[in-house]
Amino acid sequence: MEELNHRNNRESKLKGGVVYEDLEVPDWFREEWQAYLRQLERIERLTGFHWPPEHLEPQPNCVPAAGDIRLAFQDEVCRLVVVRNVDSDSHTASVALISNDTYMAGGTDVIMPAERTGLPFTCLIESDVVGPVNWDQLSQQVGRLLPDDVQGLLEVEKTGIPAVPHARRGLPLSGPEDPRWDYKLKEAEDMSVLFQLALSKLLL
């Protein structure tokens, strides 16, 4: 009887208020739930914000527009991105990564205050870390850039730097010894995961 009571009282309380009994949860569910929690913690660490659950899922019928700020998903990578432009024929969007690590800003990065994005924090838009994603990899809209800011970001393709005030840009990276160098490489790794499906489709 003591063993039975012990088993009945065993519960695992996970972040987010979810409670389940160990003996009733199959291994596949436990693994998926733990992966979800790791993803949630990573999103909150990267953005410094606790996102509502409805924002943490891709939207199958998503139709993004230039300037939209959304979450992009692929495998265990989930990142805030801004939509640069969209292709209605392939149902893909070109996006740039967003972070809250504003102290890591380089010469092609743009620091955006909350009042210009609708986000609850100042963010860093990495105009040099871009790639395509499928529409169905994107969440609902969580913020939006003004049209002038979108055009400013796109100028990096013509001039090598975004057309924004100098006060909202970082200093250029000085080389591999710059501590921001490794940061950029890690950001590029995340983008390479996000764009792999869309890139494969576009190359067919």
C-alpha positions in Angstrom: 0.0 0.0 0.0 2.8 2.4 0.8 4.4 1.7 -2.5 1.1 2.4 -4.3 0.6 5.6 -2.5 4.1 6.6 -3.3 3.5 6.0 -7.0 0.2 7.8 -7.0 1.8 10.8 -5.4 4.7 11.0 -7.9 4.2 13.9 -10.3 6.5 15.8 -12.6 5.8 19.6 -12.6 7.2 21.2 -15.7 7.7 24.8 -16.6 4.5 26.3 -18.0 2.2 24.8 -15.4 1.9 21.4 -17.0 1.6 18.5 -14.6 1.5 14.8 -15.4 2.1 11.5 -13.6 5.3 9.7 -14.5 3.7 6.3 -15.1 1.1 7.6 -17.5 3.4 9.5 -19.9 4.9 7.6 -22.8 8.5 8.1 -23.6 7.8 9.8 -27.0 5.6 12.4 -25.3 8.2 13.1 -22.6 10.9 13.6 -25.2 8.8 15.9 -27.3 7.7 17.9 -24.3 11.3 18.3 -23.1 12.4 19.4 -26.6 9.5 22.0 -26.5 10.7 23.3 -23.1 14.3 23.6 -24.3 13.0 25.5 -27.3 10.9 27.8 -25.2 13.8 28.5 -22.8 16.0 29.3 -25.8 13.5 31.7 -27.3 13.1 33.5 -23.9 16.9 33.6 -23.5 17.4 35.1 -27.0 14.7 37.6 -26.7 14.5 38.3 -22.9 10.7 38.0 -23.1 8.1 35.4 -22.1 6.0 34.7 -25.2 2.3 33.7 -25.0 1.8 30.1 -26.1 -0.2 31.0 -29.2 2.9 32.7 -30.6 5.1 29.6 -30.3 3.6 27.6 -33.1 4.0 27.9 -36.9 0.8 28.9 -38.7 -0.1 26.6 -41.7 -2.1 29.3 -43.5 0.4 32.1 -42.8 0.6 34.8 -45.5 3.4 37.1 -44.5 4.1 40.6 -45.8 7.3 42.7 -45.9 8.0 44.2 -42.5 6.2 41.5 -40.5 8.1 40.4 -37.4 7.4 36.7 -36.7 8.9 33.6 -35.1 10.5 31.1 -37.5 10.7 27.4 -36.7 12.8 24.5 -38.0 13.7 21.4 -36.0 14.8 22.8 -32.5 15.7 26.2 -33.8 13.1 29.0 -33.3 14.1 32.6 -33.9 12.5 36.0 -34.3 12.8 37.2 -37.9 11.7 40.2 -39.9 10.3 39.6 -43.4 12.3 41.4 -46.0 10.2 40.4 -49.0 7.9 37.6 -50.1 7.5 35.3 -53.1 3.9 34.3 -53.7 4.8 31.7 -56.4 7.0 29.6 -54.1 5.3 30.6 -50.8 8.7 31.6 -49.4 9.9 34.8 -47.6 13.3 36.3 -47.3 13.9 37.0 -43.7 16.6 38.5 -41.4 17.4 37.4 -37.9 16.4 39.4 -34.9 18.1 39.3 -31.4 18.0 41.2 -28.2 21.8 41.1 -28.0 22.1 44.8 -28.9 25.6 45.0 -27.5 26.7 42.6 -30.2 25.7 45.1 -33.0 28.1 45.2 -36.0 28.3 47.6 -38.8 25.5 46.0 -40.8 23.2 45.5 -37.8 20.4 47.8 -36.9 19.2 48.6 -33.4 15.5 49.1 -33.3 13.7 50.6 -30.3 10.5 49.0 -29.2 8.3 51.9 -30.5 9.5 51.2 -34.1 8.7 47.4 -34.0 5.8 46.8 -31.7 8.0 44.4 -29.7 8.2 44.8 -26.0 12.0 45.3 -26.1 14.7 47.0 -28.1 16.0 44.5 -30.7 18.9 44.0 -33.0 18.1 43.3 -36.7 20.9 41.5 -38.4 20.7 42.6 -42.0 23.6 40.4 -43.1 22.1 37.2 -41.6 19.4 36.5 -44.1 17.8 33.6 -46.0 14.5 32.1 -47.3 11.9 30.3 -45.2 8.7 28.7 -46.2 5.5 30.6 -45.1 4.4 27.6 -43.0 7.5 27.9 -40.9 6.3 31.3 -39.5 4.2 32.1 -36.5 1.5 34.8 -36.4 2.7 38.3 -36.5 4.2 39.6 -33.3 5.5 43.0 -34.5 6.0 45.1 -37.6 8.6 47.4 -39.1 7.7 50.7 -40.7 8.0 50.7 -44.5 11.0 53.2 -44.4 12.8 50.8 -42.0 12.3 47.9 -44.3 13.7 49.8 -47.3 16.6 50.9 -45.1 17.4 47.2 -44.4 17.3 46.3 -48.1 19.9 49.0 -48.9 22.5 46.7 -47.5 22.3 44.7 -50.8 23.3 47.8 -52.8 25.7 49.6 -50.6 26.8 47.0 -48.0 25.3 48.9 -45.1 21.7 49.5 -44.1 20.3 53.0 -44.7 19.6 54.0 -41.1 21.1 56.7 -38.8 24.6 55.9 -37.6 23.4 56.0 -34.0 21.3 52.9 -34.7 24.2 50.9 -36.2 27.1 49.1 -34.5 30.8 49.4 -35.3 32.1 47.2 -38.1 33.8 43.9 -37.0 37.5 44.2 -36.8 38.3 40.6 -37.7 38.3 37.0 -36.2 39.7 38.3 -33.0 36.6 40.5 -32.4 34.4 38.8 -29.8 31.4 39.5 -32.1 32.9 37.3 -34.8 32.0 34.0 -33.1 28.6 35.5 -32.3 27.9 36.1 -36.0 29.0 32.6 -36.9 26.6 31.1 -34.4 23.8 33.3 -35.7 24.6 32.1 -39.2 24.3 28.5 -38.0 20.8 29.2 -36.8 19.9 30.8 -40.1 21.3 27.8 -42.0 18.9 25.5 -40.2 16.0 27.8 -40.8 16.4 28.2 -44.5 17.4 24.6 -45.5 13.8 23.5 -46.5 13.0 26.7 -48.5 16.4 26.7 -50.2 16.0 23.1 -51.3 12.6 24.0 -52.8 13.9 27.1 -54.6 16.9 25.2 -56.1 14.7 22.5 -57.7 
